[in-house]
Amino acid sequence: MDEIIENLKDRPEGPPLILIVPEQATFQTELALVDHPDVGGTIRAQVLSFRRLAWRVMQERGGTARQPIDEVGKKLLLHKLLHKRKGDLRFYRSVYEQTGFVDRLNDLFAEWRRYCVTGESLREHVDRYDDFLGSKKQLLRDKMRDLQLIYGAFEHEISLRYLDGEGTLSKLAEELGQSSLIRDAQIWIDGFHGFTPQELMVVKELFEHGDRTTVSLCVNRPYYAGETPDELDLFHPTARTMVQLQELVDALGAGPAETVTVKPVLPPRFAASPMLAHLESSFEQRIGRYGSPYLPAGPGEREQLSLYAAVNRRAEAEGVAREMTRLAREQGVRWRDMAVMVRNMADYEDLLETAFTDYGIPHFFDQKRTVLHHPLAEFIRSALETVLHNWGYDAVFRCVKTDLLLPWNGDADDRAKTLTEQRSAMDRLENYVLSYGIQGNRWTDGRPWTHRSRASLEDEEKAANEAEELYLQEIQQTREWVAEPLLRFQKNLKRAKTVQSRTQALYELLEDVHAPERLEQWYAEAAEGGRPEKAREHSQIWGSLMDLLDQLVELMGEEEISAELYGELLETGLESIKLGLVPPALDQVLVGSMDRTRSMKIRYAFILGVSDGVIPASPTEDGVLAEAERELLLQTGLPMADGNRRRLLDESFLIYSSLAVPSVRLSLSYPLADEEGKSLLPSELIRQVKGLFPELREIQWMGEPSPLMSAEEQLSYMQNPSRAMSYLGVQLKQWMRGAAIGDLWWGTYNYFAGEPEWRGSMNRLVQGLLYANREDKLPRETSRLLYGRHLRASVSRMERYVACPFAHFLTHGLKLKERRVFHLEAPDIGQLFHGALNLFVRGLQEDKVDWASLSTEETYRRTSDVVDRLAPRLQGEILLSSKRYRYISHKLKQVVGKAAVMLGEHAKRSRFAPVGLEIDFGPGGMLPSLTFQLDNGCTMEIIGRIDRVDQAQGDSGLLLRVIDYKSSPTALDLSSVYYGLSLQMLTYLDVILTHAPQWLGMSATPAGVLYFHVHNPLLQFTNGMTVQDVEKELRKRYKMKGLLMADPEIVKMMDSDLAGAAGHSQLVPAALSKDGGFYKSSSVASEEQWDTLRGFVRDRIRDIGTEITEGRVDITPYRTGNKTACQHCSYKAVCQFDPALDGNEPKHLAKIGRERVWAELTRKETGSGKEEQDR
């Protein structure tokens, strides 16, 4: 660089001055050149890479007839060849389509081409490889034969029609002798540690035809032709390169090359940093000895080298951000003078991005970026998946989430306003599609979507009201936004046969959705929003995509392939596109990997992750060839890159090069643990540095400041206001728990509280610290707005309130709803069972058929017909949507049929008969509601629907019982009744008893409440069982549970088998003793106890209604044993209930026995004072 600058100063115009550097270093090198005060600008000096030099020479010489092909194109070509030759493959026939295989294969073939391996030479070496293996290891023989076959075809295609990066260098070597560009040029080659055979061919031509060519290498001494550098030499990579160059010069017959050794006692770049100079000069003696220890002269010198141990990688990233901020603020260091280097970028990229963003540090990651995350690439992939795989939910809405299917609006001012509305419309469409399971041809058949939810399966569908019509119209319009462009694409893709026509169909889709215009708009928005890297992504991806499509057409344009294979090729191409972004600004921190980043004029370097196994890096076998296979090929004489052993030894030179990057200060850091808390060991490099600098003090980087730190150490965390406030929150939390905190933090608190800019954030922080996950009562006005003065509610709503008042508030106050998904769940099955059995019984009544006389076959036929009628009404025809669901529908018919048969058995042996089915009570219902006057002046109306009411005429008059169909085993637990968790059946009984005179013309006596379990039980047969035994066992499985009137005569009316004999009923939960009484296991209650229950339930409902209208919304889910209200709650993310938090205590409900329940109910009985207010 200095020589070029001197030449420019002496002669601004003249023959070219060409500096050749590695591809990734061209921008930084060119910037350093033009940034020099003595240069400013120049047209004489040029910074080029080998490939850029090749294009310049070919432009001058007229180029080539072959079509340029890049890495993406080569991978597409490989995919095509693999698919074409798959029948000839032995080893790779079943694995070539695996993700990443084409990438690894392309890397291997590129290496072979860089090392001038031809298809013919590879065949010869594979034959020798076979000799090495002998008759053993047939799999390895097949593998190498496959590679030879594919590589031969690949190299033939490339050499015949295309010009790739490797071919470009060969072409450059051929043309350099005729190029006027280098004929009189002075050439410098810098920044390389080694050259491939292709690059050496180019260097040879530069030596021969350039006016003067200088190669700079980092070595410890001169090396000459014929020498063999020690394989343990630190400078082995560059020493071997110098030997190759000397031999190249000898081969040209130009005599020995002039060798200039630049080795001052103190390198100029380390003139102000003697510690770094000592580290650089002593690092060569790294194995077993350290050279002389260095003792810094003073505090200023000690800052030249720093060593940090962080508790984890996150603390390490934040520690670097704090230190950089301190340097920028206190010492005026420019961001561009600082760099971060890591060995494995994946370990730190996200952590550094977060930390630098939090601290407001401008930064640039020096790496190529995949485009798969970009909306345009995702749109193409998901659009192809949509049309090729039957319009599945995931694929369609991956398209939608890219925003490319939103209606195009070029007006930027209007777009911001409509974008939110359009996204909301898409969200509603997604909810609709999820709710009704829409996929496949239901997107494309053109028929309007008219699905609407039903209150009950038995209800006939009603005409949509105005609100529903508007909603369906919006859904239809939004559907067209999505379906129309994709449907056009599907039709075009189906008509297309060749790669060119399929590519044309894809291009028309992109134009259809205004992809170029949207990218321009996204670019402008990102640029205006201060996101230059994102803006550059938007600006580059269209060109990269068009290059991909052009290469697809060039490679396979007239070939006819399936749409599926076309999709695979496109996927391969998109995976291969990498965007090489240049830094969007000059003053920013460079973040790069140790093996890639080449940076000049870095004054402060931070090397992160100096851990064992990371630095030096352990070689990995992730290529096509295993290490042993590579070594065997090298033994055959096949020119290839070094194996893992040599690469591991060369890690030392990579470490040395990284340590020598900064000119003022070097910081090394390592984490003590990984993200899972597993301990990590420091690298051997840490021990070496400590040996060279015995006074070097290791500094701890904690995740947050600790009271055990000194005030100065805690102050070091205060480099950024937002992070300081975060740390302050932690300190205040500890203070609230009784710990002492220093004056520093109180001063910080006072600063934030007094600064208008931060006062609002400080107030929110304090509110957060004082926050307890509790909910106070709603103000009465709010409660009235939510519920009104007249509360209308179902009994299940009362039970939900008792289970958790906050869940009730979210459901019925805020009216939150869980997103419906097209799955058959237990409530849907229960709804089907209820509807089917009720329609079945209603049909019997309409046809005047006696249930008891109905045959089993006729029962199954009728229930099957009923299920067929109801199936299309259940959740958007879910039972008709697939073969799987049709099979489930068949099994559900069996369940309903079996239940109806057993209910028929009940009818044969019972004098009770249905008097009402699906009885609604409340406004518009068959029966009036139960109405309560509440203590706070409000009224409450209980409404609902009763599954089934049976009646019988007994000696005491009309008897009524309530039966509820359940899809799971259910019993009436008096403990749950007492706590208010099971009030439904008793309330239903109260309703029919209260209104029996108006409904049935006479008063009635309670006979009981019963649950019938609708299921299809599996019976265990044993030897000797008769048909009667089987029927008896089956009746036991269908035995109803609940609570009955403690009257033997009433029980006998429910099971005629008990009429003349004692024993246990097979139908109801009762057993009669020989003396006519009840066994203790019977679930019965006396008439007085029934009255007590009715009064208690009314009082409990009244109390619940009062609490609701008073605004109680406590987060107090009940817990009894292992059962809790939170188990199946949809609102966990809303309430954030956590028993580990202060104030988050569940409502413990102890299980109490039946006798104690009756005692408590009797004690709580309050008489009829309030009952007179209820009706």
Buried (B, 14 or more C-beta within 10 A) or exposed (E): BEEBBEBBEEEEEEBBBBBBBBBBBBBBBBBBBEEBEEBEEBEBBBBBBBBBBBBBBBEBBEBBEBEBBBBBBBBBBBBBBBBEBEEEBEBBBEEBBEEEBBBBBBEBBBBBBBBBBBBEBBBBBBEBBBEEBEEEEEEBBBBBBBBBBBBBBBBEBBBEBBBBBBBBBBBBBBBBEEBEBBBEBBBBBBBBBBBBBBBBBBBBBBBBBBEEBBBBBBBBEBBEBEBEBEEEBBBBBBBBBBBBBBBBBBEEEEEEBEEEEEEEEBBEBBEBBBBBBBBBBBBBBBEEEBBEEBEBEEEEBBBBBBBBBBBBBBBBBBBBBBBBBBBBEEEEBBBBBBBBBBBBBEBBBEBBBBBBEBBEBBBBBBBEBEBEEBBBBBBBBBBBBBBBBEBBBEBBBBBBBBBBBBEBBEEEEEBEEBEEEBBEBBBBBBBBBBBBBBBEEBBBEEEEBEBBEBEBBBEEEEEEEEEBEEBBEBBEEBBEBBBEBBBBBBEBBEEBBBBBBBBBBBBBBBEBBBBEEBBBBBBEBBBEEEBBBBBBBBBBBBEBBEBBBBBBBBBBEEEEBEBEBBBBBBBBBBBBBBBEBEBBEEEBBBBBBBBBBBBBBBBBBBBBBBBBEBBBBEBEEEBBBEBEBBBBBBEBEBBBBBBBEBBBBBBBBBBBBBBBBBBBBBBBBBBBBEEEEEEBEBBBBBEBBBBBBEEBEBBBBBBBBBEEBEEEBBBBBBBBBEBBBBBBBBBBEBBEEEEEBBEBBBEBBEBBEEEEEBEEBBEEBBEEBEEEEBBEBBEEEEBBEBBEEEBBBBBEBBBBBBBBBBBBBBBBBEEEEEEBEBEBEEEBBBBBBBBBBBBBBBBBEEEEEEBEEBEEEEBBEBBBBBBBBBBEBBBBBBBEBEEEBEEBBEEBBBBBBBBBBBBBBBBEBBBBBBBBBBBBBBEEBBBBBBBBBBEEEBBBBBBBBBBBBBBBEBEEEBBBBBBBBBBEEBBBBBBBBBBBBBBBBBBBBBBBBBBBEEBBEEEBBBBBBBBBBBBEBEEEEEEEEEEEEEEEBBBBBBBBBBBBBBBBEBBBBBBEBBBEEBEBBBBBBBBBEEEEEBEEEBBBBEEEBBEBBBBBBBBBBBBBBBBBBBBBBBBBBBBBEEEBBBEEBEBEEBBEBEEEEEEBBBBEBEEBEEEEBBEBBEEEBEEEEBBEBBE
